[in-house]
């Protein structure tokens, strides 16, 4: 193992540690003292805690065991090992932490509890760990039956919050749903990043003008595919370039305006991009680089 791998290894565990710390603060400082629930296995532990006098740390470990066993046979062993360490650490933090009541406002409890728990879970997932076993269940059922992970987790939590409304109160269930929604959104944001990228594919007879205009006015990189068009087996074939690029959502209107000014009939395909890495996608090209790019043959 070289120095770079060692640094990456410790960086992953350090970031996971920060995620666990945030999640534990969200649970111990906001949700637990007020009887609020989150989704997933954590929600089950919190729900059971309201009915029996057992330390929440023990319940969290107990209810995570079946999902970790399932994960051992369905996902990477490395992920399972890191998840075991993470869940045990989370349980330890919850057991040791002792916070004074920060607020009695139920809306603030839901919002900030969800923010902290969601951020913690998201950071852990980004570094190859799981703090909640419901994601492992989702992966398993997705592989076996083709059901989306999002739907599985949603059904799981609908059942959980329905039981909460019956056992505790409808009000607590509603605030818990709000907490879950906030936590889920924050988790997605942390995993996917704050920047929202859009993929664009452009088919136009004026491809030469459009690709130059995009580079000069938007300063983003392009990928060019060779294409052809026609009709029937003996139709007239016309060769042209198909332009593909990835831009920040903020620039999408400007992209459309640039294309529309040159070709009102251009065919444009737009699609969401969850993640980008490398290349020039995140960096604006200076004029010198633009010149070199345009001169490539």
Buried (B, 14 or more C-beta within 10 A) or exposed (E): EEEEEEEEEEEBBEBBBBBBBBBBBBBBBBBBBBBBBBBBBBBBBBBBBEEEEEEBBEBBBBBBEEBBEBBBEBBEEEBBBBBBBBBBBBBBBBBEBEEEEBEEEBEEBBBBBBBBBBBBBBBBBBBBBBBBBBBBBBBBBBEEEEEEBEEBBBEBBEEBBEBBBEEBEEEBBBBBBBBBBBBBBBBBBBBBEEEBBBBBBBBBEBBEBBBBBBBEBBBBBBEEEEEEEEEEEEEEEEEBBBBBBBBBEEBBEEBBEBBEEBBEEBEBEEEEBEEBEEEBBBEEBEEEBBEEBEEEE
